[in-house]
Amino acid sequence: MYLKEEIEELKEKARQIRVLIIKMLAKAKSGHPGGSLSIADIMACLYFKILRHDPKRPDWEERDRVHVSKGHCCPAWYAALALSGYFPIEELWSLRRLGSILQGHPDRRTPGVEVASGSLGQGLSVGLGMALGVRLDKKDCKVYVILGDGEIQEGNIWEAAMAAAHYKVDNLYAILDYNRFQIDGKVEEVMNIEPIVDKWKAFGWNVTECDGHNIEDILRAFSQASSTKGKPTCIIAHTIKGKGVSFMENVVDFHGRAPTEEEAERALKELGDL
């Protein structure tokens, strides 16, 4: 059970993450708002409640690991890292600039980023390697991999899923951002992934679902996942593409189009920043 104050604080962190996403994308004039906005609540819960981490020591051996496999949604990750203290907020305004520590897809020059991502379909294999590695080192560390729903159309995901269950890697958690849109349109029309719960279960995973925009429900899912032993867990987070900005919600055009100055102003007003 969580205190009301804790829940409200996490809601505020998610709002701040969304504000920073809009500001940095508008300044960069490029990037991916839709999927970044849809994982804001998840990132708030991870970085301000769930993870064992130390922003002052990004390479701390006992840290939990995060890998955002859908790397194009790194603005949400960068915002969470900045708010956590991994680097100054001002660094966010250098997004996608030549020489910046914040590239359009993550790489290791960013404090808090474990490994480069953005080539979709590879992230669960990366997370599995991390989880096996810390287990071999006899460390009690958890590994969280954030996947896109369009991304799991890739066969490599399911090879990793099969291996993770086979080796009973219970410190590995896949978080599926199920916002039902990908770059070419609706997931169900491009390549339907249903029945998604049954598929993960058939591959030997523990599966739990949550409302990806309800803080209490997200925390409940993480709690259920952490109590599961002997198998990896997939958290299927039901989300809305572009969540928090009315004219971006469920609009496929905002998968990879940054807001104009006017759109950013409207978005920030909706988010309570103007």
C-alpha atoms as one frame of an Amber mdcrd trajectory, in Angstrom:
protein
   0.000   0.000   0.000   1.366   3.407  -0.972   0.721   6.729   0.707  -1.365
   9.277  -1.168   1.577  11.675  -1.020   3.822   9.124  -2.753   1.306   8.603
  -5.550   0.866  12.351  -6.055   4.623  12.856  -6.140   4.985  10.216  -8.870
   2.143  11.796 -10.857   3.983  15.104 -10.656   7.218  13.480 -11.824   5.368
  11.996 -14.805   3.948  15.423 -15.627   7.424  16.942 -15.454   8.773  14.215
 -17.735   6.063  15.021 -20.293   6.820  18.744 -20.102  10.519  18.108 -20.704
   9.752  15.772 -23.618   7.761  18.493 -25.380  10.340  21.190 -24.683  13.359
  19.232 -25.870  11.660  17.904 -29.007  10.385  21.348 -29.941  13.864  22.790
 -29.468  15.469  19.962 -31.465  12.758  20.175 -34.134  12.913  16.402 -34.493
  12.252  13.261 -32.490   9.479  10.945 -31.351   6.823  12.370 -29.033   4.115
   9.675 -29.246   5.898   6.738 -27.652   7.909   8.983 -25.346   4.735  10.399
 -23.821   3.182   6.944 -23.472   5.964   5.687 -21.174   6.231   8.786 -18.966
   4.288   7.275 -16.062   6.298   4.048 -16.248   9.583   5.974 -16.229   8.430
   8.035 -13.236   7.634   4.871 -11.266  10.898   3.210 -12.240  13.268   6.047
 -11.454  11.529   7.504  -8.407  10.208   4.382  -6.683  11.284   1.023  -8.104
  14.946   1.129  -9.109  17.923   0.646  -6.862  20.274   3.207  -8.369  22.613
   6.066  -7.541  22.793   8.994 -10.010  26.134  10.013  -8.506  27.527   6.548
  -9.281  26.071   5.420 -12.637  28.470   2.448 -12.685  27.675   1.275  -9.136
  27.953  -2.513  -9.313  24.837  -3.149  -7.208  22.562  -0.999  -9.378  19.463
  -2.244 -11.153  19.751  -1.960 -14.923  17.356  -0.298 -17.385  17.447  -0.788
 -21.127  15.020   1.151 -23.328  14.935  -1.162 -26.320  12.570   1.139 -28.213
  15.379   3.647 -28.302  13.576   6.279 -30.367  11.580   7.036 -27.205  14.705
   8.119 -25.347  13.370  11.652 -24.635  11.302  10.125 -21.810  14.397   8.309
 -20.563  16.590  11.415 -20.764  13.985  13.437 -18.874  13.809  10.822 -16.094
  17.600  10.641 -15.885  17.930  14.430 -15.687  15.233  14.743 -13.027  16.979
  11.982 -11.069  20.254  13.902 -11.119  22.359  11.972 -13.634  23.094  15.226
 -15.476  21.789  18.825 -15.414  18.342  19.591 -16.849  20.013  22.097 -19.184
  21.678  19.231 -21.062  18.245  18.250 -22.406  18.258  21.267 -24.717  21.196
  19.740 -26.620  19.099  16.764 -27.756  20.105  15.488 -31.209  22.894  18.021
 -31.649  26.288  16.981 -32.969  28.544  16.115 -30.042  25.739  16.089 -27.470
  25.598  13.397 -24.786  21.916  13.054 -25.744  21.629  11.561 -29.205  18.423
  10.729 -31.067  18.888   7.112 -30.032  20.645   6.233 -26.773  24.318   5.413
 -26.507  26.766   5.021 -23.662  27.958   8.616 -23.632  24.784   9.351 -21.637
  25.172   8.781 -17.871  22.710   6.067 -16.839  22.564   4.383 -20.259  24.024
   0.879 -20.169  24.258   0.137 -23.886  23.204   1.680 -27.207  19.712   0.935
 -28.486  17.410   1.832 -31.319  17.890  -1.108 -33.671  14.532  -2.610 -32.799
  14.194  -6.213 -31.724  17.569  -6.550 -30.003  16.837  -5.131 -26.561  15.438
  -8.205 -24.857  18.552 -10.178 -25.815  20.676  -7.369 -24.362  18.633  -7.398
 -21.159  18.877 -11.169 -20.915  22.662 -10.946 -21.166  22.741  -8.330 -18.408
  20.466 -10.408 -16.171  22.532 -13.560 -16.668  25.708 -11.581 -16.069  24.691
 -10.200 -12.695  23.388 -13.637 -11.719  26.772 -15.181 -12.536  28.366 -12.451
 -10.410  25.974 -13.425  -7.595  24.538  -9.912  -7.414  20.951  -9.184  -6.455
  20.286  -6.807  -9.350  17.178  -6.507 -11.501  17.091  -5.733 -15.215  14.176
  -3.847 -16.797  13.721  -3.769 -20.580  11.158  -1.438 -22.133   9.767  -2.794
 -25.392   7.504  -1.297 -28.039   4.471  -3.242 -29.219   5.466  -2.872 -32.870
   8.958  -3.964 -31.906   7.854  -7.364 -30.661   6.873  -8.288 -34.208  10.606
  -9.018 -34.514  11.643 -12.676 -34.247  14.709 -11.904 -32.149  12.425 -10.876
 -29.284  10.897 -14.331 -29.132  14.262 -16.103 -29.281  15.308 -14.094 -26.227
  11.965 -14.787 -24.537  12.431 -18.529 -25.044  15.984 -18.449 -23.677  15.046
 -16.337 -20.640  12.352 -18.820 -19.616  14.640 -21.791 -20.265  17.288 -20.379
 -17.935  14.690 -19.255 -15.366  15.978 -15.686 -15.374  13.665 -14.236 -12.739
  15.606 -10.987 -12.396  14.569  -9.979 -15.939  11.462  -7.848 -16.480  10.110
  -6.923 -19.901   7.783  -3.920 -19.895   5.630  -3.775 -23.009   4.437  -0.288
 -23.939   1.201  -1.455 -25.531  -0.003   1.801 -27.110  -1.231  -0.023 -30.242
   0.490   2.231 -32.788   3.751   1.969 -34.709   5.335   4.125 -37.395   3.186
   2.726 -40.228  -0.162   2.728 -38.417  -2.104   0.512 -36.026  -0.202  -2.518
 -34.785  -3.184  -4.794 -35.421  -3.211  -3.739 -39.072   0.553  -3.812 -39.710
   1.144  -7.183 -37.986  -1.279  -8.258 -35.299   0.436  -9.438 -32.098  -2.621
 -10.773 -30.290  -3.252 -12.864 -28.230  -0.310 -11.207 -26.534  -0.867 -12.450
 -22.970  -1.182 -16.044 -24.144   1.974 -15.741 -26.247   4.195 -14.616 -23.378
   2.694 -17.281 -21.121   3.273 -19.930 -23.789   6.943 -18.926 -23.851   7.134
 -19.632 -20.126   6.894 -16.132 -18.713   4.960 -14.810 -15.778   2.594 -12.149
 -17.173   0.839  -9.283 -15.476  -1.115  -6.420 -17.031  -1.616  -2.859 -15.870
  -3.011   0.499 -16.845   0.207   2.174 -17.940  -1.094   5.594 -16.892  -2.363
   4.635 -13.428   0.473   5.026 -10.939  -0.993   2.683  -8.330  -1.651  -0.006
 -10.927   1.873   0.301 -12.337   3.347  -0.087  -8.846   1.095  -3.084  -8.207
   2.386  -4.741 -11.390   6.018  -4.144 -10.404   5.336  -5.558  -6.932   3.727
  -8.684  -8.377   6.628  -9.101 -10.784   9.300  -8.821  -8.081   7.633 -11.544
  -5.995   7.726 -14.074  -8.866  10.518 -16.637  -8.659  11.801 -19.110 -11.238
  10.669 -17.303 -14.396  10.989 -13.887 -16.054   8.056 -11.460 -16.013   6.406
  -9.483 -18.781   4.433  -6.440 -17.643   1.955  -5.525 -20.358   1.245  -1.834
 -19.837  -1.862  -0.672 -21.656  -1.025   2.860 -22.739  -2.109   5.653 -25.080
   0.236   6.942 -27.757   0.886  10.627 -27.057  -0.710  10.446 -23.594  -1.152
  13.794 -21.867  -1.445  15.962 -24.963  -4.963  15.750 -26.381  -4.147  16.434
 -30.035  -1.298  13.900 -30.014  -3.197  11.024 -28.422  -3.683   8.055 -30.770
  -2.401  10.093 -33.725   0.126   8.056 -35.690   1.636  11.196 -37.257   3.175
  12.023 -33.869   5.079   8.751 -33.754   8.088  10.520 -35.208   7.193  14.176
 -35.759   8.277  16.827 -33.300   5.755  19.518 -32.372   5.921  22.907 -34.017
   6.372  25.964 -31.798   2.615  26.527 -31.802   1.883  22.881 -31.040   4.462
  22.868 -28.254   2.845  25.927 -26.694  -0.566  24.232 -26.801   0.877  21.014
 -25.361   2.677  22.779 -22.528  -0.485  24.656 -21.630  -2.371  21.361 -21.400
   0.394  19.942 -19.232   0.185  22.894 -16.860   3.523  24.449 -17.705   2.255
  27.728 -19.196
